[in-house]
Amino acid sequence: MTFQAIAALVIGLAVVVVTPDVWFEVIWAGALCVVAQSYFTWRSLRHFGSRHTALFVVATSQGLFGKWIILAAGLIPVWVTQPDLNAITMLLMVVILNTLSAMLAPILVK
């Protein structure tokens, strides 16, 4: 979550310099990713260390499903109500932040 927040801020600052007209989309998508990742982490770690491995697996899959529901529930209303926002920029930001967190998760967890 912390990494996603830092990455979103760094990307947001770079976007402000290069293309300032999409900075709001980048920050909004970054904040939404952090909220969704927070839910996933909370949900998946609820049963971490339990003797029943199935509880951890179920909680992790529910957390992942919930994470994508949160992202969809956050992005779709914004796209519908704010047609002037760049949807491609927001979707690209979501994909970038989630890909970075998935790639770095094994390294950061160790």
MMTF fields as JSON, N, C-alpha, C and O atoms, coordinates in Angstrom:
{
  "mmtfVersion": "1.0.0",
  "mmtfProducer": "UNKNOWN",
  "numBonds": 439,
  "numAtoms": 440,
  "numGroups": 110,
  "numChains": 1,
  "numModels": 1,
  "chainsPerModel": [1],
  "groupsPerChain": [110],
  "chainIdList": ["A"],
  "bondAtomList": [4, 2, 8, 6, 12, 10, 16, 14, 20, 18, 24, 22, 28, 26, 32, 30, 36, 34, 40, 38, 44, 42, 48, 46, 52, 50, 56, 54, 60, 58, 64, 62, 68, 66, 72, 70, 76, 74, 80, 78, 84, 82, 88, 86, 92, 90, 96, 94, 100, 98, 104, 102, 108, 106, 112, 110, 116, 114, 120, 118, 124, 122, 128, 126, 132, 130, 136, 134, 140, 138, 144, 142, 148, 146, 152, 150, 156, 154, 160, 158, 164, 162, 168, 166, 172, 170, 176, 174, 180, 178, 184, 182, 188, 186, 192, 190, 196, 194, 200, 198, 204, 202, 208, 206, 212, 210, 216, 214, 220, 218, 224, 222, 228, 226, 232, 230, 236, 234, 240, 238, 244, 242, 248, 246, 252, 250, 256, 254, 260, 258, 264, 262, 268, 266, 272, 270, 276, 274, 280, 278, 284, 282, 288, 286, 292, 290, 296, 294, 300, 298, 304, 302, 308, 306, 312, 310, 316, 314, 320, 318, 324, 322, 328, 326, 332, 330, 336, 334, 340, 338, 344, 342, 348, 346, 352, 350, 356, 354, 360, 358, 364, 362, 368, 366, 372, 370, 376, 374, 380, 378, 384, 382, 388, 386, 392, 390, 396, 394, 400, 398, 404, 402, 408, 406, 412, 410, 416, 414, 420, 418, 424, 422, 428, 426, 432, 430, 436, 434],
  "bondOrderList": [1, 1, 1, 1, 1, 1, 1, 1, 1, 1, 1, 1, 1, 1, 1, 1, 1, 1, 1, 1, 1, 1, 1, 1, 1, 1, 1, 1, 1, 1, 1, 1, 1, 1, 1, 1, 1, 1, 1, 1, 1, 1, 1, 1, 1, 1, 1, 1, 1, 1, 1, 1, 1, 1, 1, 1, 1, 1, 1, 1, 1, 1, 1, 1, 1, 1, 1, 1, 1, 1, 1, 1, 1, 1, 1, 1, 1, 1, 1, 1, 1, 1, 1, 1, 1, 1, 1, 1, 1, 1, 1, 1, 1, 1, 1, 1, 1, 1, 1, 1, 1, 1, 1, 1, 1, 1, 1, 1, 1],
  "groupList": [{"groupName": "MET", "atomNameList": ["N", "CA", "C", "O"], "elementList": ["N", "C", "C", "O"], "formalChargeList": [0, 0, 0, 0], "bondAtomList": [1, 0, 2, 1, 3, 2], "bondOrderList": [1, 1, 2], "singleLetterCode": "M", "chemCompType": "L-PEPTIDE LINKING"}, {"groupName": "THR", "atomNameList": ["N", "CA", "C", "O"], "elementList": ["N", "C", "C", "O"], "formalChargeList": [0, 0, 0, 0], "bondAtomList": [1, 0, 2, 1, 3, 2], "bondOrderList": [1, 1, 2], "singleLetterCode": "T", "chemCompType": "L-PEPTIDE LINKING"}, {"groupName": "PHE", "atomNameList": ["N", "CA", "C", "O"], "elementList": ["N", "C", "C", "O"], "formalChargeList": [0, 0, 0, 0], "bondAtomList": [1, 0, 2, 1, 3, 2], "bondOrderList": [1, 1, 2], "singleLetterCode": "F", "chemCompType": "L-PEPTIDE LINKING"}, {"groupName": "GLN", "atomNameList": ["N", "CA", "C", "O"], "elementList": ["N", "C", "C", "O"], "formalChargeList": [0, 0, 0, 0], "bondAtomList": [1, 0, 2, 1, 3, 2], "bondOrderList": [1, 1, 2], "singleLetterCode": "Q", "chemCompType": "L-PEPTIDE LINKING"}, {"groupName": "ALA", "atomNameList": ["N", "CA", "C", "O"], "elementList": ["N", "C", "C", "O"], "formalChargeList": [0, 0, 0, 0], "bondAtomList": [1, 0, 2, 1, 3, 2], "bondOrderList": [1, 1, 2], "singleLetterCode": "A", "chemCompType": "L-PEPTIDE LINKING"}, {"groupName": "ILE", "atomNameList": ["N", "CA", "C", "O"], "elementList": ["N", "C", "C", "O"], "formalChargeList": [0, 0, 0, 0], "bondAtomList": [1, 0, 2, 1, 3, 2], "bondOrderList": [1, 1, 2], "singleLetterCode": "I", "chemCompType": "L-PEPTIDE LINKING"}, {"groupName": "LEU", "atomNameList": ["N", "CA", "C", "O"], "elementList": ["N", "C", "C", "O"], "formalChargeList": [0, 0, 0, 0], "bondAtomList": [1, 0, 2, 1, 3, 2], "bondOrderList": [1, 1, 2], "singleLetterCode": "L", "chemCompType": "L-PEPTIDE LINKING"}, {"groupName": "VAL", "atomNameList": ["N", "CA", "C", "O"], "elementList": ["N", "C", "C", "O"], "formalChargeList": [0, 0, 0, 0], "bondAtomList": [1, 0, 2, 1, 3, 2], "bondOrderList": [1, 1, 2], "singleLetterCode": "V", "chemCompType": "L-PEPTIDE LINKING"}, {"groupName": "GLY", "atomNameList": ["N", "CA", "C", "O"], "elementList": ["N", "C", "C", "O"], "formalChargeList": [0, 0, 0, 0], "bondAtomList": [1, 0, 2, 1, 3, 2], "bondOrderList": [1, 1, 2], "singleLetterCode": "G", "chemCompType": "PEPTIDE LINKING"}, {"groupName": "PRO", "atomNameList": ["N", "CA", "C", "O"], "elementList": ["N", "C", "C", "O"], "formalChargeList": [0, 0, 0, 0], "bondAtomList": [1, 0, 2, 1, 3, 2], "bondOrderList": [1, 1, 2], "singleLetterCode": "P", "chemCompType": "L-PEPTIDE LINKING"}, {"groupName": "ASP", "atomNameList": ["N", "CA", "C", "O"], "elementList": ["N", "C", "C", "O"], "formalChargeList": [0, 0, 0, 0], "bondAtomList": [1, 0, 2, 1, 3, 2], "bondOrderList": [1, 1, 2], "singleLetterCode": "D", "chemCompType": "L-PEPTIDE LINKING"}, {"groupName": "TRP", "atomNameList": ["N", "CA", "C", "O"], "elementList": ["N", "C", "C", "O"], "formalChargeList": [0, 0, 0, 0], "bondAtomList": [1, 0, 2, 1, 3, 2], "bondOrderList": [1, 1, 2], "singleLetterCode": "W", "chemCompType": "L-PEPTIDE LINKING"}, {"groupName": "GLU", "atomNameList": ["N", "CA", "C", "O"], "elementList": ["N", "C", "C", "O"], "formalChargeList": [0, 0, 0, 0], "bondAtomList": [1, 0, 2, 1, 3, 2], "bondOrderList": [1, 1, 2], "singleLetterCode": "E", "chemCompType": "L-PEPTIDE LINKING"}, {"groupName": "CYS", "atomNameList": ["N", "CA", "C", "O"], "elementList": ["N", "C", "C", "O"], "formalChargeList": [0, 0, 0, 0], "bondAtomList": [1, 0, 2, 1, 3, 2], "bondOrderList": [1, 1, 2], "singleLetterCode": "C", "chemCompType": "L-PEPTIDE LINKING"}, {"groupName": "SER", "atomNameList": ["N", "CA", "C", "O"], "elementList": ["N", "C", "C", "O"], "formalChargeList": [0, 0, 0, 0], "bondAtomList": [1, 0, 2, 1, 3, 2], "bondOrderList": [1, 1, 2], "singleLetterCode": "S", "chemCompType": "L-PEPTIDE LINKING"}, {"groupName": "TYR", "atomNameList": ["N", "CA", "C", "O"], "elementList": ["N", "C", "C", "O"], "formalChargeList": [0, 0, 0, 0], "bondAtomList": [1, 0, 2, 1, 3, 2], "bondOrderList": [1, 1, 2], "singleLetterCode": "Y", "chemCompType": "L-PEPTIDE LINKING"}, {"groupName": "ARG", "atomNameList": ["N", "CA", "C", "O"], "elementList": ["N", "C", "C", "O"], "formalChargeList": [0, 0, 0, 0], "bondAtomList": [1, 0, 2, 1, 3, 2], "bondOrderList": [1, 1, 2], "singleLetterCode": "R", "chemCompType": "L-PEPTIDE LINKING"}, {"groupName": "HIS", "atomNameList": ["N", "CA", "C", "O"], "elementList": ["N", "C", "C", "O"], "formalChargeList": [0, 0, 0, 0], "bondAtomList": [1, 0, 2, 1, 3, 2], "bondOrderList": [1, 1, 2], "singleLetterCode": "H", "chemCompType": "L-PEPTIDE LINKING"}, {"groupName": "LYS", "atomNameList": ["N", "CA", "C", "O"], "elementList": ["N", "C", "C", "O"], "formalChargeList": [0, 0, 0, 0], "bondAtomList": [1, 0, 2, 1, 3, 2], "bondOrderList": [1, 1, 2], "singleLetterCode": "K", "chemCompType": "L-PEPTIDE LINKING"}, {"groupName": "ASN", "atomNameList": ["N", "CA", "C", "O"], "elementList": ["N", "C", "C", "O"], "formalChargeList": [0, 0, 0, 0], "bondAtomList": [1, 0, 2, 1, 3, 2], "bondOrderList": [1, 1, 2], "singleLetterCode": "N", "chemCompType": "L-PEPTIDE LINKING"}],
  "groupTypeList": [0, 1, 2, 3, 4, 5, 4, 4, 6, 7, 5, 8, 6, 4, 7, 7, 7, 7, 1, 9, 10, 7, 11, 2, 12, 7, 5, 11, 4, 8, 4, 6, 13, 7, 7, 4, 3, 14, 15, 2, 1, 11, 16, 14, 6, 16, 17, 2, 8, 14, 16, 17, 1, 4, 6, 2, 7, 7, 4, 1, 14, 3, 8, 6, 2, 8, 18, 11, 5, 5, 6, 4, 4, 8, 6, 5, 9, 7, 11, 7, 1, 3, 9, 10, 6, 19, 4, 5, 1, 0, 6, 6, 0, 7, 7, 5, 6, 19, 1, 6, 14, 4, 0, 6, 4, 9, 5, 6, 7, 18],
  "groupIdList": [1, 2, 3, 4, 5, 6, 7, 8, 9, 10, 11, 12, 13, 14, 15, 16, 17, 18, 19, 20, 21, 22, 23, 24, 25, 26, 27, 28, 29, 30, 31, 32, 33, 34, 35, 36, 37, 38, 39, 40, 41, 42, 43, 44, 45, 46, 47, 48, 49, 50, 51, 52, 53, 54, 55, 56, 57, 58, 59, 60, 61, 62, 63, 64, 65, 66, 67, 68, 69, 70, 71, 72, 73, 74, 75, 76, 77, 78, 79, 80, 81, 82, 83, 84, 85, 86, 87, 88, 89, 90, 91, 92, 93, 94, 95, 96, 97, 98, 99, 100, 101, 102, 103, 104, 105, 106, 107, 108, 109, 110],
  "secStructList": [7, 2, 2, 2, 2, 2, 2, 2, 2, 2, 2, 2, 2, 2, 2, 2, 2, 2, 7, 4, 4, 4, 2, 2, 2, 2, 2, 2, 2, 2, 2, 2, 2, 2, 2, 2, 2, 2, 2, 2, 2, 2, 2, 2, 2, 6, 6, 6, 6, 7, 1, 7, 2, 2, 2, 2, 2, 2, 2, 2, 2, 2, 2, 2, 2, 2, 2, 2, 2, 2, 2, 2, 2, 2, 2, 2, 2, 2, 2, 2, 2, 7, 6, 6, 1, 7, 2, 2, 2, 2, 2, 2, 2, 2, 2, 2, 2, 2, 2, 2, 2, 2, 2, 2, 2, 2, 2, 2, 2, 7],
  "xCoordList": [0.836, 0.0, 0.876, 0.633, 1.886, 2.791, 3.508, 3.658, 3.95, 4.638, 3.72, 4.137, 2.469, 1.534, 1.303, 1.225, 1.195, 0.986, 2.186, 2.024, 3.38, 4.594, 4.714, 5.032, 4.456, 4.534, 3.504, 3.799, 2.31, 1.275, 1.698, 1.487, 2.29, 2.753, 3.887, 3.912, 4.825, 5.945, 5.447, 5.848, 4.567, 4.005, 3.181, 3.234, 2.422, 1.632, 2.498, 2.15, 3.63, 4.539, 5.148, 5.302, 5.494, 6.045, 5.004, 5.329, 3.763, 2.687, 2.411, 2.126, 2.492, 2.272, 3.275, 2.941, 4.498, 5.54, 5.35, 5.472, 5.049, 4.979, 3.623, 3.568, 2.553, 1.208, 0.288, -0.395, 0.265, -0.502, -2.013, -2.724, -2.52, -3.97, -4.568, -5.791, -3.744, -4.27, -3.813, -3.921, -3.319, -2.808, -3.912, -3.676, -5.127, -6.233, -6.6, -6.884, -6.598, -6.897, -5.876, -6.225, -4.624, -3.543, -3.675, -3.571, -3.898, -4.027, -5.281, -5.234, -6.397, -7.638, -7.468, -7.867, -6.885, -6.667, -5.677, -5.845, -4.66, -3.7, -4.344, -4.086, -5.176, -5.868, -6.824, -6.933, -7.502, -8.413, -7.65, -8.126, -6.485, -5.653, -5.202, -5.193, -4.836, -4.39, -5.542, -5.342, -6.731, -7.899, -8.192, -8.432, -8.173, -8.448, -7.373, -7.693, -6.118, -5.02, -5.115, -4.784, -5.555, -5.741, -6.79, -6.602, -7.883, -8.92, -8.383, -8.621, -7.66, -7.097, -6.15, -6.216, -5.28, -4.323, -5.033, -4.708, -5.994, -6.745, -7.469, -7.416, -8.144, -8.949, -8.078, -8.409, -6.973, -6.151, -5.329, -5.001, -4.997, -4.174, -4.996, -4.432, -6.303, -7.141, -6.875, -6.911, -6.611, -6.399, -4.955, -4.678, -4.042, -2.637, -2.121, -2.318, -1.473, -0.933, -1.917, -1.592, -3.116, -4.118, -3.722, -3.074, -4.112, -3.834, -4.632, -4.243, -5.734, -6.577, -6.178, -6.609, -5.362, -4.861, -6.004, -5.909, -7.059, -8.19, -8.768, -9.213, -8.772, -9.277, -8.456, -9.005, -7.144, -6.257, -6.486, -6.535, -6.625, -6.838, -8.171, -8.242, -9.22, -10.53, -10.506, -11.032, -9.9, -9.839, -9.045, -9.411, -7.966, -7.163, -7.943, -7.906, -8.641, -9.418, -10.57, -10.881, -11.206, -12.253, -11.677, -12.306, -10.491, -9.839, -9.507, -9.674, -9.036, -8.71, -9.966, -9.968, -11.027, -12.297, -12.821, -13.264, -12.766, -13.218, -12.395, -12.922, -11.109, -10.219, -10.662, -10.73, -10.959, -11.357, -12.767, -13.087, -13.613, -14.947, -14.82, -15.507, -13.942, -13.712, -13.189, -13.633, -12.252, -11.715, -12.808, -12.923, -13.604, -14.676, -15.729, -16.212, -16.081, -17.091, -16.596, -17.405, -15.297, -14.746, -14.532, -14.716, -14.142, -13.825, -15.064, -15.179, -15.972, -17.119, -17.976, -18.315, -18.342, -19.137, -18.396, -19.012, -17.096, -16.326, -16.359, -16.529, -16.2, -16.226, -17.595, -17.692, -18.653, -20.008, -20.362, -20.952, -20.004, -20.407, -19.447, -19.826, -18.228, -17.22, -16.692, -15.582, -17.441, -17.004, -15.741, -15.106, -15.373, -14.175, -12.891, -11.799, -13.005, -11.812, -11.358, -12.17, -10.073, -9.503, -9.541, -8.748, -10.453, -10.63, -9.425, -9.057, -8.819, -7.653, -6.503, -5.807, -6.293, -5.234, -5.477, -4.552, -6.709, -7.023, -6.85, -6.289, -7.325, -7.188, -5.724, -5.306, -4.954, -3.519, -2.824, -1.951, -3.192, -2.616, -2.958, -2.099, -4.195, -4.6, -3.786, -3.31, -3.627, -2.859, -1.396, -0.808, -0.809, 0.599, 0.817, 1.732, -0.011, 0.18, -0.05, 0.672, -1.039, -1.289, -0.23, 0.104, 0.295, 1.382, 2.648, 3.333, 2.964, 4.144, 4.021, 4.984, 2.855, 2.7, 2.745, 3.263, 2.215, 2.273, 3.696, 4.098, 4.46, 5.842, 6.737, 7.639, 6.501, 7.373, 6.922, 7.666, 5.725, 5.205, 6.136, 6.424, 6.613, 7.513, 8.8, 9.336, 9.291, 10.529, 10.264, 11.039, 9.166, 8.86, 8.414, 8.63, 7.796, 7.327, 8.494, 8.449, 9.526, 10.705, 11.369, 12.386],
  "yCoordList": [-1.187, 0.0, 1.242, 2.194, 1.215, 2.369, 2.557, 3.678, 1.446, 1.525, 2.088, 2.921, 1.633, 2.161, 3.65, 4.395, 4.091, 5.51, 6.337, 7.392, 5.855, 6.57, 6.584, 7.613, 5.427, 5.348, 6.267, 6.913, 6.334, 7.216, 8.678, 9.458, 9.048, 10.434, 10.77, 11.852, 9.834, 10.07, 10.182, 11.081, 9.256, 9.315, 10.591, 11.236, 10.956, 12.181, 13.413, 14.303, 13.48, 14.616, 14.657, 15.729, 13.486, 13.436, 13.869, 14.557, 13.47, 13.828, 15.323, 15.935, 15.92, 17.367, 18.132, 19.156, 17.635, 18.313, 18.083, 19.015, 16.829, 16.478, 16.84, 17.555, 16.353, 16.632, 17.004, 16.141, 18.267, 18.695, 18.556, 18.677, 18.306, 18.217, 16.898, 16.785, 15.901, 14.616, 14.306, 13.16, 15.274, 15.0, 14.539, 13.683, 15.096, 14.719, 13.253, 12.562, 12.771, 11.374, 10.448, 9.405, 10.841, 10.023, 9.958, 8.875, 11.07, 11.096, 10.341, 9.589, 10.533, 9.835, 8.317, 7.566, 7.876, 6.44, 5.892, 4.77, 6.66, 6.226, 6.067, 5.089, 7.016, 6.925, 5.736, 5.051, 5.493, 4.359, 3.038, 2.091, 2.968, 1.755, 1.501, 0.356, 2.535, 2.37, 1.872, 1.008, 2.407, 1.944, 0.476, -0.315, 0.116, -1.265, -2.211, -3.305, -1.809, -2.641, -2.783, -3.837, -1.75, -1.815, -2.86, -3.643, -2.874, -3.878, -5.274, -6.183, -5.452, -6.767, -7.238, -8.394, -6.367, -6.734, -7.086, -8.091, -6.274, -6.551, -7.877, -8.698, -8.087, -9.296, -10.541, -11.558, -10.481, -11.672, -12.009, -13.175, -11.022, -11.304, -11.589, -11.812, -11.584, -11.878, -13.276, -13.48, -14.233, -15.609, -16.06, -17.259, -15.116, -15.477, -16.181, -15.696, -17.305, -18.054, -19.032, -19.73, -19.083, -20.011, -21.447, -21.709, -22.358, -23.771, -24.277, -25.242, -23.622, -24.013, -23.2, -22.059, -23.794, -23.105, -22.676, -21.653, -23.437, -23.098, -21.735, -21.014, -21.365, -20.047, -18.935, -17.937, -19.108, -18.103, -18.016, -16.918, -19.151, -19.165, -18.515, -17.712, -18.855, -18.266, -16.76, -15.98, -16.356, -14.928, -14.153, -13.031, -14.739, -14.073, -13.932, -12.878, -14.975, -14.88, -13.887, -13.154, -13.854, -12.867, -11.452, -10.522, -11.293, -9.99, -9.514, -8.336, -10.428, -10.07, -9.69, -8.717, -10.462, -10.157, -8.798, -7.98, -8.57, -7.295, -6.117, -5.028, -6.343, -5.286, -4.815, -3.612, -5.74, -5.371, -4.802, -3.98, -5.236, -4.637, -3.179, -2.305, -2.92, -1.541, -0.676, 0.458, -1.207, -0.441, -0.139, 0.991, -1.143, -0.927, 0.028, 0.911, -0.157, 0.699, 2.136, 3.059, 2.333, 3.681, 4.327, 5.535, 3.524, 4.089, 4.339, 5.394, 3.405, 3.524, 4.754, 5.491, 5.01, 6.233, 7.521, 8.49, 7.531, 8.725, 8.914, 10.036, 7.838, 7.946, 8.376, 9.121, 7.908, 8.234, 9.681, 10.39, 10.115, 11.455, 12.561, 13.73, 12.195, 13.182, 12.842, 12.321, 13.115, 12.712, 13.426, 12.98, 14.528, 15.238, 14.608, 14.968, 13.683, 12.997, 11.942, 11.348, 11.726, 10.77, 9.368, 9.053, 8.54, 7.189, 6.302, 5.473, 6.464, 5.642, 5.918, 4.988, 7.168, 7.518, 6.869, 6.334, 6.913, 6.319, 4.807, 4.225, 4.169, 2.72, 2.321, 1.326, 3.073, 2.801, 2.941, 2.138, 3.93, 4.122, 2.951, 2.484, 2.472, 1.318, 0.086, -0.644, -0.145, -1.307, -1.19, -2.17, -0.024, 0.175, -0.051, -0.776, 0.56, 0.421, -1.007, -1.492, -1.68, -3.053, -4.012, -4.989, -3.754, -4.579, -4.383, -5.353, -3.141, -2.882, -3.549, -4.136, -3.462, -4.066, -5.574, -6.214, -6.162, -7.623, -8.096, -9.147, -7.329, -7.72, -7.551, -8.359, -6.518, -6.235, -6.862, -6.842, -7.419, -8.007, -9.084, -9.05, -10.035, -11.044, -10.448, -10.95, -9.397, -8.762, -7.975, -8.047, -7.222, -6.376, -7.19, -6.776, -8.34, -9.162, -9.807, -9.978, -10.162, -10.757, -9.749, -10.047],
  "zCoordList": [0.0, 0.0, 0.0, -0.742, 0.837, 0.904, -0.422, -0.908, -1.002, -2.284, -3.359, -4.163, -3.372, -4.364, -4.169, -5.146, -2.936, -2.666, -3.125, -3.74, -2.825, -3.243, -4.762, -5.359, -5.384, -6.848, -7.494, -8.5, -6.935, -7.481, -7.373, -8.302, -6.249, -6.092, -7.053, -7.64, -7.211, -8.128, -9.569, -10.308, -9.956, -11.308, -11.466, -12.513, -10.438, -10.48, -10.664, -11.44, -9.957, -10.117, -11.511, -12.096, -12.042, -13.399, -14.424, -15.392, -14.215, -15.135, -15.083, -16.112, -13.893, -13.768, -14.614, -15.21, -14.665, -15.439, -16.935, -17.731, -17.319, -18.738, -19.361, -20.361, -18.777, -19.292, -18.134, -17.583, -17.766, -16.583, -16.71, -15.712, -17.913, -18.072, -17.569, -17.483, -17.235, -16.746, -15.316, -14.882, -14.592, -13.245, -12.308, -11.455, -12.452, -11.574, -11.756, -10.777, -12.987, -13.259, -12.612, -12.061, -12.687, -12.111, -10.595, -10.019, -9.95, -8.488, -8.043, -7.07, -8.742, -8.398, -8.533, -7.644, -9.629, -9.835, -8.811, -8.332, -8.474, -7.456, -6.094, -5.392, -5.717, -4.429, -4.403, -3.386, -5.491, -5.574, -5.485, -4.859, -6.1, -6.015, -4.58, -4.128, -3.878, -2.492, -1.612, -0.758, -1.817, -1.054, -1.367, -0.456, -2.629, -3.02, -2.487, -2.021, -2.55, -2.04, -0.529, 0.016, 0.142, 1.59, 1.942, 2.873, 1.207, 1.443, 1.192, 1.987, 0.095, -0.221, 0.872, 1.291, 1.333, 2.378, 3.673, 4.306, 4.071, 5.294, 5.183, 6.099, 4.07, 3.905, 3.832, 4.441, 3.102, 2.916, 4.158, 4.377, 4.964, 6.147, 7.399, 8.471, 7.276, 8.445, 8.998, 10.211, 8.118, 8.545, 8.334, 8.31, 8.181, 8.003, 9.257, 10.371, 9.075, 10.2, 10.813, 11.773, 10.261, 10.78, 10.455, 9.442, 11.313, 11.057, 9.859, 9.202, 9.591, 8.465, 7.238, 7.067, 6.4, 5.221, 4.309, 3.63, 4.293, 3.43, 3.777, 2.884, 5.055, 5.446, 4.813, 4.347, 4.798, 4.206, 2.696, 2.14, 2.038, 0.589, 0.233, -0.698, 0.963, 0.706, 0.974, 0.181, 2.079, 2.408, 1.361, 1.012, 0.861, -0.159, -1.457, -2.092, -1.853, -3.092, -2.935, -3.873, -1.765, -1.528, -1.526, -2.031, -0.962, -0.957, -2.36, -2.677, -3.201, -4.575, -5.355, -6.109, -5.168, -5.819, -5.346, -6.153, -4.05, -3.494, -3.987, -4.211, -4.153, -4.646, -6.027, -6.279, -6.911, -8.263, -8.297, -9.157, -7.364, -7.254, -6.814, -7.343, -5.846, -5.382, -6.524, -6.7, -7.297, -8.425, -9.45, -9.924, -9.789, -10.765, -10.215, -10.924, -8.939, -8.327, -8.178, -8.087, -8.152, -8.066, -9.419, -9.572, -10.41, -11.719, -12.571, -13.193, -12.608, -13.507, -13.198, -14.124, -11.931, -11.686, -12.045, -12.488, -11.857, -12.218, -13.729, -14.208, -14.481, -15.943, -16.452, -17.427, -15.795, -16.237, -15.893, -16.709, -14.692, -14.249, -14.692, -14.747, -15.0, -15.409, -16.804, -16.918, -17.853, -19.2, -19.682, -20.638, -19.032, -19.454, -18.915, -19.356, -17.979, -17.471, -18.475, -19.184, -18.521, -19.456, -18.843, -17.956, -19.312, -18.769, -19.054, -18.222, -20.202, -20.563, -19.606, -19.198, -19.244, -18.297, -16.945, -16.333, -16.482, -15.184, -15.22, -14.292, -16.277, -16.401, -16.513, -15.921, -17.251, -17.369, -16.022, -15.691, -15.255, -13.922, -13.008, -12.261, -13.057, -12.25, -12.638, -11.768, -13.923, -14.39, -13.975, -13.519, -14.125, -13.764, -12.266, -11.878, -11.431, -9.984, -9.508, -8.637, -10.065, -9.647, -10.178, -9.507, -11.351, -11.881, -11.058, -10.734, -10.716, -9.89, -8.521, -8.026, -7.92, -6.595, -6.663, -5.747, -7.725, -7.868, -8.118, -7.619, -8.886, -9.175, -7.958, -7.735, -7.177, -6.035, -4.736, -3.756, -4.699, -3.456, -2.876, -1.679, -3.688, -3.087, -2.525, -1.537, -3.14, -2.663, -1.392, -0.439, -1.376, -0.22, 0.993, 2.132, 0.754, 1.875, 2.609, 3.827, 1.876, 2.505, 3.376, 4.002]
}
